[in-house]
Amino acid sequence: MTDPAIAVKPFRFGVQLTVPSDVRTWAETARQIESLGYSTATMPDHFTDQFAPIPALQAVLDATTTLRAGALVFDNDYKHPAILAKELATMDVLSDGRVEIGLGAGWMTSDYEQLGLAHDAAGIRIDRFVEGLAVIRGAMGPGPFSFSGEHYVVTGYDGLPKPVQRPCPPILIGGGGRRVLGIAAREADIVGINATLIAGVFGPEAFATMTAEAVTRKVAIVVEQAGDRLADLELHIRTFFNKITDDRVGAIESIARTLGVDPAMIDGSPYALIGSPSKVVEDLLALRETHGFSYVSVGTNEIDAFAPVVAELAGR
């Protein structure tokens, strides 16, 4: 049983878009996601083979009428937070209030190395991220604001336009370590329970932090740090090891071999949704019961396969 202070919220589902396509396919995919009942389309913020998230997400919003959009997540180090705030507020206005703000301190080492960006120690990046969050909130707030920190100084700046969603669009902060999870619990509207990515790559070290036991510990940090705001938080998980199939055992073994991990780890991981649609529905209900997750994101290649699960659980 999850902590009773975590309010059970209705399920909603997102799709993490990653692979670039032509303009027609991009818009058609956005409309497909919307028509199948998904709540949100998101994108990562990296310098790999993907579209730049701001224009690509605006195209998603332009192609749809109810779908929400955001990043999982914007790296605070890649752009001045006041500039990001202006772009996101503009998107919120142009979409009539359908933006979600995903923010993070940055983790992918290759992004920093390829562009010659300073890859500071995690503590410094997190300090800068906390200041960046304050700047974004200030820029979206009413009237001019000033901010003076170690990393950012803003003087008498009135961020315009103001977003439709006030005081600002919902903020999602994802984390895998104690400090960022604590910040998310105290500051975010949506808390993403992530793998721990201190190695700077998504590999064996991260997989070791994606067990059921590790997720239980991470959720416990959120419960501890959120205080009175716990009942208002939405808990999010981006599942990575997914397969709709009637051969659950075979799929688990195949994924485990690919990753070089024990099948038992995949079998018990909250980041794995494997089995028939009815089995996945059962597992998601249990996941919400035990950990509080109600907002679940899958990958681009899983849109159709997970549609029956979305149809069964969205809004329930």
C-alpha positions as CSV (number, residue, x, y, z in Angstrom):
1,M,0.0,0.0,0.0
2,T,1.2,3.5,-0.8
3,D,1.3,6.2,1.8
4,P,-2.4,7.2,2.4
5,A,-1.4,10.9,2.2
6,I,-0.8,10.4,-1.6
7,A,-4.2,11.1,-3.1
8,V,-5.3,8.6,-5.8
9,K,-5.5,10.6,-9.0
10,P,-7.1,9.6,-12.3
11,F,-4.8,8.0,-14.9
12,R,-3.5,10.0,-17.8
13,F,-1.0,9.0,-20.4
14,G,1.7,10.7,-22.4
15,V,3.9,9.8,-25.4
16,Q,7.6,10.7,-25.5
17,L,8.3,11.7,-29.2
18,T,11.9,11.2,-30.2
19,V,12.4,10.3,-33.9
20,P,12.3,13.2,-36.4
21,S,9.9,13.0,-39.4
22,D,8.5,15.1,-42.1
23,V,6.0,17.8,-41.3
24,R,2.9,15.8,-42.4
25,T,3.9,12.7,-40.3
26,W,4.7,14.9,-37.3
27,A,1.3,16.5,-37.4
28,E,-0.5,13.2,-38.1
29,T,1.3,11.6,-35.1
30,A,0.2,14.4,-32.9
31,R,-3.5,14.0,-34.0
32,Q,-3.2,10.2,-33.6
33,I,-2.0,10.6,-30.0
34,E,-4.8,13.0,-29.3
35,S,-7.5,10.8,-30.9
36,L,-6.4,7.7,-28.9
37,G,-6.9,9.5,-25.6
38,Y,-3.4,10.3,-24.6
39,S,-3.1,13.4,-22.5
40,T,0.3,14.7,-23.4
41,A,3.0,14.7,-26.1
42,T,6.5,15.3,-24.8
43,M,10.0,15.4,-26.1
44,P,13.5,15.1,-24.7
45,D,15.9,18.1,-24.8
46,H,19.2,16.8,-26.2
47,F,21.5,17.4,-29.2
48,T,21.0,14.0,-30.6
49,D,18.9,13.0,-33.7
50,Q,15.7,14.8,-32.6
51,F,13.8,18.0,-33.5
52,A,14.5,21.1,-31.4
53,P,11.7,20.8,-28.7
54,I,10.3,24.4,-28.8
55,P,9.3,24.6,-32.4
56,A,8.4,20.9,-32.7
57,L,6.2,21.0,-29.6
58,Q,4.5,24.2,-31.0
59,A,3.8,22.2,-34.2
60,V,2.2,19.5,-32.0
61,L,0.0,22.0,-30.3
62,D,-1.0,23.6,-33.6
63,A,-2.0,20.3,-35.0
64,T,-4.3,19.4,-32.1
65,T,-7.0,21.0,-29.9
66,T,-6.9,19.2,-26.6
67,L,-3.5,17.6,-26.4
68,R,-1.0,19.0,-23.9
69,A,2.7,19.3,-24.7
70,G,6.0,19.8,-22.9
71,A,9.5,18.5,-22.5
72,L,10.8,15.6,-20.5
73,V,12.7,17.7,-19.6
74,F,14.3,21.0,-20.6
75,D,17.9,21.1,-19.4
76,N,18.4,24.3,-17.4
77,D,21.9,24.6,-18.6
78,Y,21.1,24.9,-22.3
79,K,19.2,28.2,-22.2
80,H,18.8,31.2,-19.9
81,P,15.6,30.5,-17.9
82,A,14.0,33.8,-18.6
83,I,14.3,33.1,-22.3
84,L,12.8,29.6,-21.8
85,A,10.0,31.2,-19.8
86,K,9.2,33.6,-22.6
87,E,9.1,30.8,-25.1
88,L,6.9,28.6,-22.9
89,A,4.5,31.4,-22.0
90,T,4.2,32.2,-25.7
91,M,3.4,28.6,-26.4
92,D,0.8,28.6,-23.6
93,V,-0.9,31.6,-25.1
94,L,-0.9,30.2,-28.7
95,S,-2.3,26.9,-27.5
96,D,-4.8,28.4,-25.1
97,G,-3.2,26.9,-22.1
98,R,-2.0,23.4,-23.0
99,V,1.7,23.6,-22.0
100,E,3.4,21.7,-19.2
101,I,6.8,22.8,-18.0
102,G,9.3,19.9,-17.5
103,L,12.6,21.1,-16.0
104,G,15.8,19.4,-15.0
105,A,19.4,20.1,-14.0
106,G,20.9,18.2,-17.0
107,W,22.6,14.8,-17.0
108,M,23.7,13.6,-20.5
109,T,27.5,14.0,-20.6
110,S,27.7,13.8,-24.4
111,D,25.5,16.9,-24.9
112,Y,28.0,19.0,-22.8
113,E,31.1,17.5,-24.4
114,Q,30.0,17.8,-28.0
115,L,29.1,21.5,-27.6
116,G,31.9,22.4,-25.3
117,L,29.6,23.3,-22.5
118,A,30.9,23.3,-18.9
119,H,29.7,20.0,-17.3
120,D,29.9,21.2,-13.7
121,A,29.6,18.9,-10.7
122,A,26.0,17.8,-10.0
123,G,25.7,20.0,-7.0
124,I,26.5,23.1,-9.0
125,R,24.1,22.1,-11.8
126,I,21.3,21.5,-9.3
127,D,22.0,24.9,-7.6
128,R,21.8,26.6,-11.0
129,F,18.6,24.7,-11.8
130,V,16.9,25.8,-8.5
131,E,17.7,29.4,-9.4
132,G,16.5,28.8,-12.9
133,L,13.1,27.6,-11.6
134,A,12.8,30.8,-9.5
135,V,13.6,32.9,-12.6
136,I,10.9,31.1,-14.7
137,R,8.3,31.6,-12.0
138,G,9.3,35.3,-11.6
139,A,9.2,35.9,-15.4
140,M,5.7,34.4,-15.6
141,G,4.4,36.2,-12.5
142,P,2.5,39.5,-12.4
143,G,4.6,42.6,-13.2
144,P,8.3,43.1,-13.2
145,F,10.6,41.1,-10.9
146,S,14.2,41.0,-9.8
147,F,16.3,38.1,-8.8
148,S,19.9,38.0,-7.5
149,G,21.6,34.6,-7.2
150,E,25.0,33.1,-7.6
151,H,24.2,32.0,-11.2
152,Y,21.5,34.4,-12.5
153,V,20.8,38.1,-11.9
154,V,17.6,39.6,-13.3
155,T,16.7,43.3,-12.7
156,G,13.2,44.8,-13.2
157,Y,12.2,42.3,-15.9
158,D,8.6,41.9,-16.8
159,G,8.2,38.6,-18.7
160,L,5.7,39.0,-21.5
161,P,3.5,37.5,-22.6
162,K,2.0,36.0,-19.5
163,P,0.8,32.4,-19.8
164,V,-2.9,31.5,-19.9
165,Q,-2.4,29.1,-17.1
166,R,-1.8,31.1,-13.9
167,P,0.3,31.6,-12.0
168,C,2.2,29.4,-14.5
169,P,1.7,26.1,-16.4
170,P,2.1,22.9,-14.3
171,I,5.7,22.3,-13.5
172,L,7.1,18.7,-13.8
173,I,10.5,18.0,-12.1
174,G,11.9,14.6,-12.5
175,G,14.7,13.2,-10.4
176,G,16.4,10.0,-9.3
177,G,18.5,11.3,-6.4
178,R,17.5,12.5,-3.0
179,R,18.2,16.1,-3.5
180,V,16.3,16.6,-6.8
181,L,13.4,14.4,-5.6
182,G,13.2,16.7,-2.5
183,I,13.2,19.8,-4.6
184,A,10.5,18.3,-6.8
185,A,8.4,17.3,-3.8
186,R,8.6,20.9,-2.5
187,E,8.3,22.8,-5.7
188,A,6.7,20.9,-8.5
189,D,3.1,20.1,-9.5
190,I,4.2,16.8,-11.1
191,V,7.0,14.7,-9.7
192,G,8.8,12.3,-12.1
193,I,10.4,9.3,-10.4
194,N,13.4,8.7,-12.6
195,A,16.4,6.4,-12.8
196,T,19.5,7.8,-11.1
197,L,21.7,9.2,-13.9
198,I,24.8,10.3,-12.2
199,A,26.9,8.3,-14.7
200,G,25.8,10.7,-17.5
201,V,24.6,7.8,-19.7
202,F,21.6,5.5,-19.6
203,G,23.3,2.3,-18.8
204,P,24.0,-0.4,-16.2
205,E,24.3,2.1,-13.3
206,A,20.9,3.6,-14.2
207,F,19.3,0.1,-14.6
208,A,20.4,-0.7,-11.0
209,T,18.2,2.1,-9.7
210,M,15.1,1.0,-11.6
211,T,14.1,-1.9,-9.4
212,A,10.9,-2.0,-7.4
213,E,12.9,-1.5,-4.2
214,A,14.7,1.5,-5.6
215,V,11.4,3.1,-6.7
216,T,9.9,2.5,-3.3
217,R,12.8,4.4,-1.7
218,K,12.4,7.3,-4.2
219,V,8.7,7.6,-3.5
220,A,9.4,7.6,0.2
221,I,11.7,10.6,-0.3
222,V,8.9,12.5,-2.0
223,V,6.4,11.6,0.8
224,E,8.9,12.8,3.4
225,Q,9.8,16.1,1.7
226,A,6.4,17.1,0.3
227,G,4.7,17.8,3.6
228,D,1.2,19.2,3.3
229,R,1.5,19.5,-0.5
230,L,1.7,15.7,-1.0
231,A,-2.0,15.3,-1.7
232,D,-1.8,17.8,-4.5
233,L,1.1,16.2,-6.3
234,E,0.8,14.1,-9.4
235,L,3.4,11.3,-9.7
236,H,4.8,10.5,-13.1
237,I,6.8,7.6,-14.5
238,R,8.3,7.3,-18.0
239,T,8.3,3.5,-18.6
240,F,11.1,2.2,-20.9
241,F,10.9,-1.6,-20.9
242,N,7.5,-2.0,-22.6
243,K,5.9,-4.7,-24.7
244,I,2.3,-5.6,-25.4
245,T,2.5,-9.4,-26.0
246,D,0.9,-12.7,-25.0
247,D,4.4,-14.1,-24.3
248,R,5.3,-12.1,-21.2
249,V,8.0,-14.5,-20.1
250,G,9.7,-14.5,-23.5
251,A,9.6,-10.7,-23.7
252,I,11.0,-10.3,-20.3
253,E,13.9,-12.7,-21.1
254,S,14.6,-10.9,-24.4
255,I,14.7,-7.4,-22.8
256,A,16.9,-8.7,-20.0
257,R,19.3,-10.2,-22.4
258,T,19.5,-7.0,-24.4
259,L,20.2,-4.9,-21.3
260,G,22.5,-7.5,-19.6
261,V,20.4,-7.7,-16.4
262,D,18.6,-10.4,-14.5
263,P,15.1,-11.2,-15.8
264,A,13.8,-10.8,-12.3
265,M,14.8,-7.1,-12.3
266,I,12.7,-6.5,-15.5
267,D,9.8,-8.6,-14.1
268,G,9.5,-6.5,-11.0
269,S,10.5,-3.1,-12.3
270,P,7.9,-0.3,-12.3
271,Y,9.5,0.9,-15.5
272,A,8.5,-2.3,-17.4
273,L,5.0,-2.7,-18.7
274,I,4.9,-6.1,-20.4
275,G,2.1,-8.5,-21.2
276,S,-1.4,-8.5,-22.7
277,P,-3.4,-5.2,-22.5
278,S,-5.4,-6.7,-19.6
279,K,-2.2,-7.7,-17.8
280,V,-0.7,-4.1,-18.2
281,V,-4.0,-2.6,-17.0
282,E,-3.7,-4.8,-13.9
283,D,-0.1,-3.9,-13.3
284,L,-0.8,-0.1,-13.7
285,L,-3.6,-0.3,-11.2
286,A,-1.2,-2.1,-8.8
287,L,1.5,0.5,-9.5
288,R,-0.9,3.3,-8.6
289,E,-1.9,1.5,-5.5
290,T,1.6,0.8,-4.3
291,H,3.5,3.8,-5.5
292,G,1.0,6.5,-6.4
293,F,1.8,6.7,-10.1
294,S,-1.1,8.0,-12.2
295,Y,0.7,9.8,-15.0
296,V,2.5,7.3,-17.3
297,S,4.5,8.0,-20.4
298,V,5.4,5.5,-23.1
299,G,7.5,5.8,-26.3
300,T,6.7,6.7,-29.9
301,N,6.8,3.2,-31.1
302,E,4.2,2.1,-28.5
303,I,1.4,4.5,-29.4
304,D,-0.9,1.9,-31.1
305,A,0.0,-1.0,-28.9
306,F,-0.8,0.8,-25.7
307,A,-4.0,2.4,-27.1
308,P,-6.3,-0.3,-25.5
309,V,-4.6,0.3,-22.1
310,V,-5.2,4.1,-22.5
311,A,-8.8,3.5,-23.5
312,E,-9.4,1.3,-20.4
313,L,-7.7,3.5,-17.8
314,A,-7.5,7.2,-19.0
315,G,-9.5,9.4,-16.6
316,R,-10.3,6.4,-14.3
